[in-house]
Amino acid sequence: MGRIEVITTSAARTGRTPAVIFCCLVLLAGAAWYVFAQFFSSYVPAPPFTHYETLSAFTEHGVHVTIALEQDANGTFLLASTYTPVDAHVHLYSTDLPRAGLNGAGRPTLFELPAQSGVHRIGQLTADQPVILDPFPTLNIVFPIYPDGPVTLRLPIAIETHDTQLDMTVHVTYMACSSTGFCLPPVENKSVALVIAQTP
């Protein structure tokens, strides 16, 4: 009787072993992905930047926008969006400004890559210009802005290998204002279709 009991227990353990191993593998995979995501989501582009190709360009509400594919010093691909006010004495707001502005005034300069197949972001959006704190006494508010003139935002991305063209969509937001308080209408969450002809 004791022998039968031992055999039954052993069989039960053997049956549980694959399930235990599977659960452990799932946990390990999850932990590895978490570490991967945490590491790459904080990637910061490293200069110098090499222009690869221009993907789109348009002018709307007093700002000329160009979107290009670049590579940084580490070979990482970047989507670079440059916002150039038509009037040289006009500035754009910092990416740090809330999406709805401060008390409804102003709009952040944003370049966003929504979730889609073939490409995904692997780092944070960075700007090539410093942020200036610009007080606006009438509203008793201090706005984070970029200096007058152009500003380039760069977003690190990973591109999946593909044999045909890669289609993607990005979203653009910005608002141009002068130091005298004159502002042009904002461009908010504008969808821009981009095409990369082949895997770089």
N, C-alpha and C positions, 0 to 999 in steps of 0.2 A: 504493500500500500504506500509505503514511504517512497519507493522507487517511482511509482506512477505520479505521485505528487511532484517530485523533482522534475520529471519529464514535462509535465503540464506547465510548471512555472517557467522552465527554460524556453518552451515554445512561445509562451506569452511574451517573454522578453525579446525573443528573436523577432516576433511580429511587430513589436513597438520600435525596434531599432531603426528601420528605414524612415519611419515618421519623425523620430527624434532627429536623425541626420538631416532630413529635409527642412525641419523647423530651424535648425542651427544654420543651415546654408542660407535660408531666407533672411534670418537675422543678420548674418555676416554681410550679405549683399546689400541689405538696407543700410547698415552702418557704413559700408564702403561708398555707397551712393551719397550718403549724407556728407561724408568727408569730402568727396569729389565736388559736390555742389557748393559746400562752404568755401573750398579753396578757390574754385574757378569763378564763383560769383563775386569775389572781391578782387579779381584780376584788374590791374591798372595798366593801361597802354604805356609802352616804353618808347620814347623818341630815339632816333629820328623816324619819321613816317614816310613811307614810299607810296606814291600814288599808283594805283593799279588800273582803275578805269572809272570814268564818270558814269553814273547810273541814271541820274535824273537832274533836271534843273527847271525852275519856274520862278516867276515873280508875282507876288500877291500882297496887297495892302502895304506897299512901300518897302518890301524886303525881297531881295533876290536870294533864292535858296538853291544850293547845289548839294547833291548827295553823291558820294563817291565811295569806291571800295579801296581800302588802303591796307598796308601791312606795316607792323611796327618793327622795332629792332629785334624782337624775339621771333618774328615770322608769324605772329598772330594776326588774323584778319580783323579789320575794323570797318564799320560803316561810319563815314565821316560826313556830317551835315554842316555846311557853312551858311550862316545867315548874314547877309550883307545889306544893311539899310541903303536905300537909294539916296537918301539925304545923309551926308557924312556927319551931321550934327545930331544924329538920332541914336538912341541906345536900345538894347534889348534887356529883358529882365532875366535874372538868374534862374537856373533850374531849381534852386531852393525855394522859390516863391510858391506858395500854395496854388494848387490847380485853379481855384476860383479867385485868386488874387487876395489882396488885403482889403477887407471891407468892400469887396467887389471890384477894386481897382487893380489894374495890371494883370498880366498872365505870364506864367513861366515859359521859358524857352525849353521845349522838350523834343526829344527824338526817341520814339518808342518802337520796339519790335515785338508785336503780339505773338503768342504761341502759334507755330505753324510748322509744317514738315519741311525738312531739308536744311533748316538753319535755326540756330537759337543763340541767345546771348550768353556770354560766359563771364561778364564783368560789369562794372558800374559805368554809368555815363560820366564822362569828364569833359571839361571845357578848357580851351587854351587861353582864356582871359581871366584875370582876377575879378573877384566880386567886390563891388563898391557899395557902401551903405549910403543911400541917397535920401536925406530927410525931406519930407513933404509937409511943411508946417500947416497948410490949410486943413489937411486931414489928420494931422498929428501922428503921422506914420513914417517909418523909415523903410524904404524899399531896397532890396538887394538887386543891384543891376550890374551889367557889364559896361565897360567904357564905351563911349561913342565909337561906332564903326562895327566891323565884322567880328563874329565869334564863331568858332568851330567846335562842335560837340562830337565826341568819338565814343562809339559803342563796340566793345570787343565781341566778336561772334565766332561760332564754329560752323563750318559749312560741310554738309555731308557730301560724299563723293557722288557725282551724277554724270551721266553720259550726255544728257540733253540739257537744254537751258533750265536754269533754276528761277522760278517765279516767286516773288515774295512781296509782302505788303508792309509798309512802315507807317507810323502816324506822326504827324508834325504839329507842334503847337508853338506859337510865338505872338508877341505884340510889340510894336515899335512905338517909342515915345521920345519926345525931346525934353531937354532939361527945363524948358519953359512951361511944361505941363501939357503941351499939345500931343495927343496920342491918336494913332490910326486904329481902325477896328482890328480886333484880334483874329488870328487864324487858329482855330481850335480843333485838335484831333483830326486833322486833314489826312485822309488816306492817300498814300502815294505808292503806285505799283512799280516795282523794280525788277529787272531781269539781269541775271548773270549768265552769259552765253555758255560757259562751260566751267568745269571745276578748275579753279586757279592752280 
